[in-house]
């Protein structure tokens, strides 16, 4: 039997080489997992077992929810939702100094929850908000930083595809419904700290407020924007009341989004066909990624890599708290180089057995993982949302970094609050009797 260290070295070396060569991450995971298995068993058995694990990885009922929520998000993107949510956010935070920046944060939070994508939120909301902030005399790099820092918050606000993916990767050990409700605390806290930093900068730069004085305009905004929020309310209330499961909720969300698009007259058969094609492509990419991770999980279990990693982390950190700090650091660094989906797929099978041994609640750990990932993707120097958001604002990344660093530091503090204040994270799902 080969040494576990040898297997781990081969795995990491192959994975790094394939990524550097530009190989898609799903294929890199597959090949870097299959090759070390040849040290344990013959080629034909390895290939047969890999194929079985690959197919088993995508054969999960909960993926229906992920697919239908993605479809719902794609349809909502076609309804002119961004502008409606921006106006709705203006009602909520329009009277605060630096109000347009706060409107950006709230809009991203709402839009990200509905679209399920940080890149979509940064793009759709950024295209509306950044020109508005420029017109009001806001620094363009500051506007870009606010948009970037707030766009991944939707990963934690239901219905979040990443929380569904995490639940699936744990084999259902973490309930999707419990994860949805546990995501509210860190999601709102991430938004709050970005708004606090924005408020301080706005006071320093003497940015003003944007209020809506006309009641007629307020009513119009509510009428136009509220139907989009009903979707979130419908999903949450329905699941909480036991009327439908998360998977059934996803079907209702897709149907409601289509009806809303038809009411707004913002969708045609041609657009709908493109949306369906995009959803199929996105679903295929996610399923391929998850199936690849199933092969990697098989290698981890067979070679007992998580046991070795647990021993190493414990010897370095010396305690449960120390291990959680090290896991946070690893995830934050990973977030600088990878998107939330691949982080979820790669590190959940690796860390989940370790945290279960430590007695960490699986729902709590899922929130820790997604919060880390959400912060990581907008963290300098190479977070992918950082580059997307800078491109949308048409500003250089190095000019945005000084403005976004205080926001990222504040969000990293939130990561550690979420990590070590379990009762706050799990308060809502426990109070609702979800587990």
C-alpha positions in Angstrom: 0.0 0.0 0.0 1.4 3.4 -0.9 2.0 6.1 1.7 -0.9 8.5 2.1 1.6 11.4 1.7 2.7 10.0 -1.7 -0.9 9.8 -2.9 -1.6 13.4 -1.7 1.5 14.7 -3.4 0.6 13.1 -6.7 -3.0 14.4 -6.4 -1.9 18.0 -5.6 0.9 18.1 -8.2 -1.2 16.8 -11.0 -4.1 19.1 -10.1 -1.8 22.2 -10.0 -0.1 21.2 -13.3 -3.4 20.7 -15.1 -4.8 24.0 -13.9 -1.6 25.9 -15.0 -2.0 24.3 -18.4 -5.5 25.7 -18.6 -7.4 22.4 -18.3 -11.0 22.9 -17.2 -11.3 22.3 -13.4 -13.7 19.4 -13.7 -11.3 17.5 -16.0 -8.4 18.4 -13.7 -10.2 17.0 -10.7 -11.1 13.8 -12.6 -7.6 13.0 -13.9 -5.7 14.0 -10.7 -8.0 11.7 -8.7 -7.9 8.7 -11.1 -4.1 8.5 -11.5 -3.3 8.1 -7.7 -5.9 5.3 -7.6 -3.7 3.2 -9.9 -1.3 2.9 -7.0 -4.0 0.8 -5.2 -5.7 -1.3 -7.9 -5.5 -2.4 -11.6 -6.4 0.0 -14.4 -9.6 -1.7 -15.4 -11.0 -1.7 -11.8 -10.0 1.9 -11.3 -11.8 3.0 -14.5 -14.9 0.9 -13.7 -15.1 2.3 -10.1 -14.4 5.9 -11.3 -17.3 5.6 -13.8 -19.6 4.2 -11.1 -18.7 7.1 -8.7 -19.0 9.6 -11.5 -22.6 8.6 -12.4 -23.5 8.2 -8.7 -22.3 11.8 -8.1 -24.9 13.3 -10.4 -27.7 10.9 -9.4 -29.1 13.2 -6.7 -32.7 14.3 -6.4 -31.7 17.7 -4.9 -30.1 18.7 -8.2 -33.6 19.2 -9.6 -33.9 22.1 -7.1 -30.5 23.5 -8.2 -31.5 23.4 -11.9 -34.9 24.9 -11.4 -33.6 27.7 -9.2 -31.0 28.5 -11.9 -33.8 28.6 -14.5 -35.8 30.9 -12.2 -32.8 33.2 -11.8 -32.1 33.3 -15.6 -35.7 34.2 -16.3 -35.7 36.9 -13.6 -32.6 38.4 -15.2 -34.7 39.0 -18.3 -37.5 40.9 -16.5 -35.8 44.2 -16.0 -35.5 43.2 -12.4 -32.3 45.1 -11.6 -33.8 48.6 -12.1 -36.9 47.7 -10.1 -34.8 46.4 -7.2 -32.6 49.5 -7.3 -35.7 51.7 -6.9 -37.0 49.4 -4.1 -33.7 49.7 -2.3 -33.8 53.5 -2.6 -37.0 53.4 -0.5 -35.2 51.5 2.2 -31.8 53.3 2.5 -32.2 56.5 0.4 -31.9 58.8 3.4 -28.5 57.7 4.6 -25.3 59.6 3.7 -23.7 57.9 0.8 -27.2 56.5 0.0 -26.4 55.4 -3.6 -23.7 53.2 -2.3 -26.1 51.6 0.3 -28.7 51.2 -2.5 -26.1 49.3 -4.4 -25.5 46.9 -1.5 -29.2 46.2 -0.8 -29.9 45.8 -4.6 -27.0 43.3 -4.9 -28.2 41.4 -1.9 -31.8 41.1 -3.3 -30.7 40.5 -6.9 -28.0 38.0 -5.9 -30.5 36.0 -3.9 -32.9 35.8 -6.9 -30.2 35.2 -9.7 -27.9 33.0 -7.6 -24.8 34.5 -9.2 -22.4 37.0 -7.9 -21.2 37.8 -11.4 -24.8 38.4 -12.6 -25.4 40.7 -9.6 -22.2 42.6 -10.1 -23.0 43.0 -13.8 -26.7 43.8 -13.7 -26.7 46.1 -10.6 -23.3 47.6 -11.4 -24.5 48.7 -14.9 -27.3 50.6 -13.2 -25.6 51.9 -10.1 -22.1 52.9 -11.1 -23.3 55.5 -13.7 -25.7 56.9 -11.0 -22.9 57.2 -8.5 -20.7 58.9 -11.1 -23.5 61.5 -11.8 -23.6 62.3 -8.1 -19.9 62.9 -7.9 -18.9 59.6 -6.3 -15.4 58.3 -6.9 -15.7 55.7 -9.6 -13.3 53.3 -8.0 -15.2 53.5 -4.7 -18.4 52.8 -6.6 -16.8 49.7 -8.2 -15.5 48.5 -4.8 -19.0 48.7 -3.2 -20.5 46.8 -6.1 -17.8 44.1 -6.0 -17.9 43.6 -2.2 -21.7 43.3 -2.0 -22.3 41.2 -5.1 -21.5 37.7 -3.6 -23.8 38.3 -0.6 -26.6 36.6 -2.5 -24.9 33.3 -2.1 -26.1 33.3 1.5 -29.6 34.6 1.0 -32.2 31.9 0.0 -32.8 30.5 -2.5 -29.0 29.9 -2.8 -27.8 27.3 -5.3 -24.5 27.0 -3.4 -26.3 26.0 -0.2 -28.2 23.4 -2.2 -24.9 22.1 -3.6 -23.3 21.9 -0.2 -26.2 20.0 1.2 -26.0 17.5 -1.7 -22.2 17.1 -1.2 -22.8 16.2 2.4 -25.3 13.5 1.4 -28.1 15.4 3.0 -26.4 15.6 6.4 -27.1 19.4 6.3 -30.7 20.1 5.5 -31.3 22.5 2.6 -34.2 24.3 4.5 -32.0 24.7 7.7 -29.2 26.1 5.5 -31.5 28.5 3.9 -32.6 30.0 7.2 -29.1 29.9 8.7 -27.8 32.0 5.8 -29.7 35.1 6.8 -27.5 36.1 9.7 -24.2 36.1 7.8 -25.8 37.5 4.7 -27.2 40.5 6.4 -24.1 40.9 8.5 -21.9 41.0 5.4 -24.2 43.6 3.9 -24.2 45.6 7.1 -20.4 45.9 7.4 -20.0 46.9 3.8 -22.6 49.6 4.4 -20.8 50.7 7.6 -17.5 51.1 5.7 -19.4 52.9 2.9 -21.0 55.2 5.4 -17.6 56.2 6.9 -16.2 56.8 3.5 -19.3 58.8 2.4 -19.1 61.0 5.5 -15.4 61.6 4.8 -16.0 62.4 1.1 -19.2 64.4 1.9 -21.5 62.3 -0.3 -25.1 63.2 0.1 -28.5 61.3 0.2 -31.0 60.3 -2.4 -34.5 60.4 -1.0 -37.9 59.9 -2.6 -40.3 62.5 -1.4 -43.4 61.9 -3.6 -45.8 59.3 -2.3 -47.0 58.7 -5.8 -43.5 57.6 -6.8 -43.2 55.5 -3.7 -46.4 53.6 -4.6 -45.2 53.1 -8.2 -41.9 51.7 -7.0 -43.6 49.3 -4.6 -46.1 48.1 -7.2 -43.3 47.5 -9.7 -40.7 45.9 -7.3 -42.8 44.0 -4.8 -43.8 41.1 -7.2 -40.1 40.1 -7.4 -39.8 40.0 -3.6 -42.9 37.8 -3.4 -40.9 35.0 -4.9 -38.5 35.0 -1.9 -41.4 35.3 0.5 -43.4 32.5 -1.3 -40.4 30.1 -1.1 -39.5 30.8 2.5 -43.1 30.7 3.9 -44.0 27.7 1.8 -41.0 25.6 3.1 -41.5 26.8 6.7 -45.2 25.9 6.7 -44.4 22.5 5.2 -46.5 23.2 2.1 -43.7 22.2 -0.2 -40.1 20.9 -0.1 -37.1 22.9 -1.5 -37.3 20.9 -4.7 -41.0 21.7 -5.1 -40.2 25.3 -4.2 -37.7 25.5 -7.1 -40.4 24.4 -9.6 -42.8 27.0 -8.2 -40.1 29.6 -8.4 -39.4 28.8 -12.1 -43.1 29.0 -12.9 -43.7 32.2 -11.0 -40.6 33.8 -12.7 -42.0 32.9 -16.1 -45.5 34.3 -15.2 -43.8 37.5 -13.9 -41.8 37.8 -17.1 -44.9 37.5 -19.2 -46.7 40.1 -17.1 -43.8 42.5 -17.5 -43.8 41.6 -21.3 -40.0 41.2 -21.0 -39.7 37.8 -22.6 -40.2 36.2 -26.0 -40.1 32.6 -27.2 -36.7 33.3 -28.7 -35.4 34.7 -25.3 -37.0 31.7 -23.5 -35.3 29.3 -25.7 -31.9 31.0 -25.1 -32.6 30.9 -21.3 -33.4 27.2 -21.4 -30.2 26.5 -23.4 -28.1 28.5 -20.9 -29.8 26.7 -18.0 -28.9 23.3 -19.6 -25.3 24.4 -20.1 -25.0 25.7 -16.5 -26.6 22.6 -15.1 -24.3 20.4 -17.2 -21.2 22.3 -15.9 -22.3 21.9 -12.3 -23.2 18.2 -12.7 -19.8 17.5 -14.3 -18.1 19.4 -11.5 -20.0 17.4 -8.8 -19.5 14.1 -10.5 -15.7 14.8 -10.7 -15.7 15.6 -7.0 -17.4 12.2 -6.4 -14.3 10.5 -7.8 -12.1 12.7 -5.6 -14.2 11.9 -2.6 -13.8 8.2 -3.4 -10.0 8.7 -3.5 -10.1 10.6 -0.2 -12.1 7.8 1.5 -10.0 5.0 0.1 -6.6 6.5 0.9 -7.8 8.1 4.2 -6.5 11.5 3.3 -9.0 13.3 5.6 -7.6 11.4 8.6 -4.0 12.4 7.7 -5.1 16.0 7.2 -7.0 16.0 10.5 -3.8 14.8 12.3 -1.7 17.4 10.6 -4.1 20.2 11.3 -4.5 19.1 14.9 -0.7 18.8 15.4 -0.2 22.4 14.0 -3.3 24.1 15.5 -3.7 22.0 18.7 -7.4 22.5 19.1 -10.8 22.5 17.4 -10.8 26.4 17.3 -7.3 26.4 15.7 -8.3 23.9 13.0 -11.3 26.1 12.1 -9.1 29.1 11.8 -6.7 27.2 9.5 -9.7 26.0 7.4 -10.9 29.6 7.2 -7.5 30.7 5.9 -7.4 27.9 3.3 -10.8 28.7 2.1 -10.2 32.5 1.9 -7.0 31.9 -0.1 -8.8 29.4 -2.4 -11.5 32.0 -3.0 -8.9 34.3 -4.5 -8.3 31.8 -7.3 -11.5 29.8 -7.7 -15.2 30.5 -7.9 -17.6 29.4 -5.1 -18.8 26.3 -6.9 -15.4 24.6 -7.4 -14.4 25.6 -3.8 -17.6 23.9 -2.5 -17.0 20.8 -4.6 -13.3 20.4 -3.8 -13.2 21.2 -0.1 -16.5 19.9 1.2 -15.4 16.2 0.7 -12.0 17.0 2.2 -13.1 19.0 5.3 -16.5 17.5 6.0 -15.2 14.3 7.7 -12.8 16.4 9.7 -15.4 18.7 11.1 -17.7 15.9 11.8 -15.0 14.3 14.0 -14.5 17.7 15.7 -18.3 17.8 16.5 -19.0 20.9 14.3 -22.6 21.2 13.2 -22.9 20.4 9.5 -25.3 23.3 8.9 -23.0 25.7 10.7 -19.9 24.5 8.7 -21.8 24.9 5.4 -22.5 28.6 6.3 -18.8 29.0 7.3 -17.7 27.6 3.9 -20.1 29.7 1.8 -19.3 32.9 3.8 -15.6 32.3 3.3 -16.1 31.7 -0.4 -18.3 34.8 -0.8 -15.6 37.0 0.7 -12.8 35.2 -1.2 -14.1 35.8 -4.7 -13.9 39.6 -4.2 -10.6 39.6 -2.4 -7.4 41.1 -4.0 -5.3 40.3 -5.8 -7.1 37.9 -8.1 -10.7 37.3 -6.8 -12.8 36.6 -10.0 -15.6 39.0 -9.0 -13.0 41.7 -8.4 -12.0 41.5 -12.1 -15.5 41.3 -13.4 -16.7 44.2 -11.2 -13.7 46.4 -12.3 -14.4 45.6 -15.9 -18.0 46.6 -15.6 -17.0 49.9 -14.0 -14.3 50.3 -16.7 -11.6 51.0 -14.0 -8.3 49.3 -13.3 -8.2 46.6 -10.7 -5.2 48.2 -8.9 -7.2 51.4 -8.5 -10.1 49.6 -6.9 -8.0 47.6 -4.4 -7.3 50.5 -1.9 -11.1 51.1 -1.7 -12.1 47.5 -1.4 -9.5 46.5 1.2 -11.4 48.0 4.2 -14.6 46.3 3.1 -12.8 42.9 2.7 -11.2 43.3 6.2 -14.6 44.0 7.7 -16.1 41.0 5.9 -13.2 38.8 7.1 -14.1 39.8 10.7 -17.7 38.6 9.8 -16.2 35.3 8.7 -14.7 34.8 12.2 -17.9 35.9 13.9 -19.8 33.3 11.9 -17.2 30.7 12.7 -17.1 31.1 16.5 -20.7 32.3 17.2 -22.5 29.2 16.3 -25.7 30.0 18.3 -26.2 33.2 16.2 -25.9 31.3 12.9 -28.2 28.5 14.0 -30.6 30.7 16.0 -33.2 31.1 13.2 -33.4 27.4 12.1 -33.5 26.2 15.7 -36.1 28.8 16.7 -38.2 27.5 13.7 -37.8 23.9 14.9 -36.1 22.9 11.7 -33.7 20.5 13.5 
